[in-house]
Amino acid sequence: MSLNRRQFLVLGGIVGGVGITSLAHKVLTSGTANRPASVSATSAPSPSATGQPMVAAKTAIAPKGMFAPVRGDVRIVVISDLNSAYGSTDYEEEVHRAIALIPGWEPDVVLGGGDMVAGQSPSLSRDQIQAMWDGFERHIGAPLRKTGLPFGFTIGNHDASGALSVGGKFLFNHDRELTAAYWNAPGHNPNLQFVDRAGFPFYYTFQHKDIFYLVWDASTARIPPEQIAWADKSLASATAQAAKMRFAIGHLPLYAVAVGRDELGEIIADSGKLQAMLEKHRVQTYISGHDHAYYPAHSGKLELLHTSALGAGPRPLLNSRLAPFKTLTVIDVNWETTSTNYTTYNMTTLQVVDQKTLPRLIVGPTGRVLRLDVQERDLTAAERSLTFTPSS
């Protein structure tokens, strides 16, 4: 039985007339534990028992009328899969709403999980592809630049698929040429502090407020070996390792979580090896799109943020009867505990998603992932025995 929108309401408390539950988690070097987000007003420092000033309470910030999570030392807003039908030059209501609301969370950086336009169709002409990027500029690119916020993004299969022909040429070369042209145009600066932009916009690194970000081209299931070697070297670099935290971003996920996306071509190949590489370099989180289903997870020591579509076609989760929904996620990074807190909004209802409504684990064709607050030791015998069942 599908859950309706009211089942996203808070288990306790009402803010601004809207019921909510804050999705929050705490990730420490020793493992992952769930911790509820709190709401606090800014207060002036007051003397402690030792006579030293106390640290002021952090501020709870969000657009007016929405639940306000306590702002961390760094705040990140994550959006993904913005596009609609092939060739679309406009966007759905939730996309427009998200772009308008983003400044209200006062983030330090905005991240995009790919599929900003609706390409990857042989029937689309070069002019039609250009028209899509013109639409992106009008509705998303220009409004984001006006905020002054850095925008770090990965390329999706509908932006510029890296699929190759038998002869080794790009099947969607026009898509890739026009994607590169848009992002390298002088007027379309994403305001990033690049570390390595030689492969931009397909793969690159940047840093911001003590976080090192690696973006690779996961627009297909196969990341080229030379790019994997580049990623390994980049994450091992002195710059990356000197950062307080490391994030990796790619469109396709390492593990499947959604109905209709649980086939090998929809998942990055050799995911176990790539996960081991990310863990070796102490990457905190791998952020992906493509599955069109929200699932905050972990596998081993790696945190996995699967984002839902903000545009058309959100999908149901595997192992779940929950109705699909569109999301925007706010990540608050806290240096004192080296942790990240998620607050994820259903962008149709503007309510916060209750983590407990999501499956405790999801089993895909290449392995299982656990919900972020669930540990292996927490699994029941029945959960441990779950095997993969294809969704179609």
Helices and strands as residue ranges (DSSP letters): G 5-8, E 14-15, E 18-19, E 25-28, E 31-34, E 74-79, H 93-101, G 102-105, E 109-112, H 126-136, I 137-141, H 142-147, E 151-153, H 157-160, H 173-184, G 186-188, E 194-199, E 203-208, E 211-215, H 225-236, H 238-242, E 245-249, G 264-266, H 271-280, E 285-288, E 295-299, E 302-306, E 327-334, E 339-346, E 351-352, G 355-357, E 361-364, E 367-371, G 376-378, H 381-384
